[in-house]
Amino acid sequence: MPKFISKADPAAQWTGAHKGHAFFAYANNYLIELKAAIIVDVEATRAIRQTEVGATRTMIERTEERLAGC
């Protein structure tokens, strides 16, 4: 098994983003309606900054679908 794959959770990402010791992690991405300060949607991703764009698109699409009937 490669060194940078978690034996307990292969979906976790090896990261050293905090300039300390590297560890396995996920990232939580929140879509927030700022006027009322309400979390509208949440998307967990691997701990890679580039995945934030895809997570944002996913959350916006889900929210649009959910609110389309309102």
BAFI-3210 file (N, C-alpha, C; in Angstrom, 3 decimals, decimal comma, padded with zeros to 6 digits):
// residues 70
n [1|2|3|4|5|6|7|8|9|10|11|12|13|14|15|16|17|18|19|20|21|22|23|24|25|26|27|28|29|30|31|32|33|34|35|36|37|38|39|40|41|42|43|44|45|46|47|48|49|50|51|52|53|54|55|56|57|58|59|60|61|62|63|64|65|66|67|68|69|70]
n.u [000,851|000,593|002,452|001,004|-001,726|-004,491|-004,856|-007,094|-009,080|-009,382|-010,328|-009,560|-007,382|-003,895|-002,343|-000,538|-001,186|-001,195|001,360|002,572|002,982|002,167|-001,045|-003,933|-006,924|-010,163|-012,048|-014,401|-016,958|-018,923|-022,014|-023,243|-025,937|-025,666|-027,143|-029,045|-027,410|-027,343|-026,565|-026,776|-026,094|-023,854|-020,781|-018,603|-015,197|-012,121|-009,031|-007,974|-007,246|-008,142|-010,480|-012,488|-013,791|-015,311|-016,918|-018,332|-019,822|-021,397|-022,894|-024,313|-025,847|-027,401|-028,817|-030,229|-031,895|-033,345|-034,694|-036,211|-038,909|-040,140]
n.v [-001,178|002,249|004,898|007,263|006,766|006,358|003,694|003,209|004,826|005,154|007,283|009,633|012,482|013,040|015,634|018,674|021,232|023,123|023,881|022,247|019,012|016,533|015,059|012,878|014,000|015,598|018,109|020,560|022,185|025,015|026,440|029,525|031,617|034,881|037,165|036,317|034,745|031,874|028,465|026,905|024,676|021,839|020,389|017,770|017,255|015,953|016,936|019,082|022,071|022,750|021,297|022,784|024,483|022,732|021,663|023,926|024,464|022,130|022,437|024,808|024,014|021,938|023,443|025,214|023,357|022,359|024,640|025,316|024,627|026,323]
n.w [000,000|-000,843|000,763|001,335|001,662|003,652|005,869|007,379|006,245|003,031|001,492|002,662|002,573|002,404|004,045|004,626|005,233|007,290|007,897|009,717|011,134|008,749|008,027|007,730|006,211|005,707|003,934|004,860|003,205|003,058|002,054|002,436|003,237|003,347|004,225|006,127|007,585|007,369|007,073|004,071|002,566|002,651|001,763|001,816|001,053|-000,354|001,149|-000,588|-002,070|-004,669|-005,011|-003,942|-005,753|-007,377|-005,345|-004,566|-006,890|-006,943|-004,544|-005,098|-007,331|-006,156|-004,259|-005,899|-007,236|-005,054|-004,206|-006,392|-006,579|-004,796]
ca.u [000,000|001,395|002,641|000,096|-003,124|-004,881|-005,317|-008,422|-010,032|-008,679|-010,827|-008,922|-006,258|-002,687|-002,179|000,331|-001,581|-001,012|002,800|003,020|003,063|001,118|-002,035|-005,034|-008,033|-011,190|-012,374|-015,831|-017,258|-020,252|-022,670|-023,919|-026,746|-025,066|-028,082|-029,639|-026,364|-027,839|-025,867|-027,751|-025,657|-022,515|-020,173|-017,292|-014,305|-010,755|-008,357|-007,221|-007,896|-008,775|-011,802|-013,464|-014,573|-016,306|-017,853|-019,201|-020,780|-022,325|-023,795|-025,205|-026,806|-028,343|-029,668|-031,158|-032,888|-034,166|-035,534|-036,934|-040,342|-040,652]
ca.v [000,000|003,474|005,572|008,377|006,335|005,951|002,313|003,237|005,508|005,483|008,526|010,783|013,049|013,387|017,072|019,391|022,604|024,038|024,042|021,385|017,622|016,132|014,139|012,574|014,906|016,007|019,525|020,873|023,375|025,487|027,476|030,315|032,768|035,876|038,125|035,723|033,930|030,500|027,482|026,380|023,362|021,433|019,368|017,316|016,894|015,661|018,151|019,681|023,360|022,782|020,681|023,756|024,996|021,712|021,576|025,100|024,226|021,088|023,002|025,775|023,245|021,273|024,462|025,667|022,294|022,283|025,840|025,542|024,463|027,261]
ca.w [000,000|-000,868|002,048|001,553|001,668|004,995|005,977|007,990|005,367|001,788|000,889|003,320|001,837|003,162|003,924|005,540|004,934|008,418|008,097|010,805|010,723|007,820|008,575|006,825|006,531|004,752|004,029|004,881|002,419|003,425|001,257|003,462|002,834|004,232|004,800|007,328|008,216|007,433|006,244|003,132|002,112|003,076|000,903|002,272|-000,048|000,041|001,611|-001,691|-002,322|-005,986|-004,974|-003,448|-006,886|-007,692|-004,225|-004,639|-007,990|-006,503|-003,544|-005,768|-008,136|-005,242|-003,659|-006,952|-007,436|-003,854|-004,096|-007,644|-006,369|-003,779]
c.u [000,903|001,392|001,550|-001,378|-003,438|-005,375|-006,733|-009,470|-009,330|-009,154|-010,202|-007,677|-005,115|-002,436|-001,216|000,060|-001,295|000,455|003,337|003,197|001,901|000,204|-003,095|-006,239|-009,033|-011,330|-013,893|-016,023|-018,702|-020,733|-023,554|-024,686|-026,381|-026,058|-028,683|-028,634|-026,819|-026,981|-026,914|-027,391|-024,227|-022,034|-018,803|-016,474|-012,968|-010,071|-007,403|-007,948|-008,639|-010,177|-012,879|-014,345|-015,666|-017,343|-018,827|-020,243|-021,834|-023,344|-024,774|-026,258|-027,840|-029,319|-030,669|-032,258|-033,872|-035,136|-036,376|-038,450|-040,946|-041,308]
c.v [001,251|004,183|006,605|008,012|005,827|004,516|002,254|003,853|005,957|006,772|009,768|011,202|013,391|014,866|017,616|020,870|023,593|024,215|023,230|019,972|017,300|015,105|013,877|013,417|014,995|017,517|019,660|022,178|023,760|026,525|028,245|031,463|033,876|036,812|037,605|034,870|032,491|029,618|026,791|024,965|023,115|020,336|019,030|016,889|016,450|016,984|018,692|020,969|023,422|022,179|021,646|024,303|024,006|021,573|022,740|024,932|023,207|021,658|023,986|025,039|022,564|022,273|024,991|024,639|022,241|023,460|026,117|025,464|025,446|028,460]
c.w [000,000|000,489|002,348|001,417|003,069|004,984|006,527|007,068|004,094|001,109|001,514|002,530|002,779|002,975|004,972|005,434|006,065|008,804|009,279|010,275|009,791|008,487|007,520|007,219|005,387|004,865|004,046|004,134|002,707|002,433|002,236|002,826|003,826|004,911|006,107|008,101|008,442|006,543|005,388|002,690|002,597|002,144|001,470|001,057|000,519|000,372|000,545|-002,056|-003,658|-005,981|-004,492|-004,564|-007,251|-006,601|-004,244|-005,735|-007,594|-005,520|-004,168|-006,580|-007,249|-004,640|-004,670|-007,187|-006,266|-003,770|-005,341|-007,459|-005,382|-004,388]
res [m|p|k|f|i|s|k|a|d|p|a|a|q|w|t|g|a|h|k|g|h|a|f|f|a|y|a|n|n|y|l|i|e|l|k|a|a|i|i|v|d|v|e|a|t|r|a|i|r|q|t|e|v|g|a|t|r|t|m|i|e|r|t|e|e|r|l|a|g|c]
***
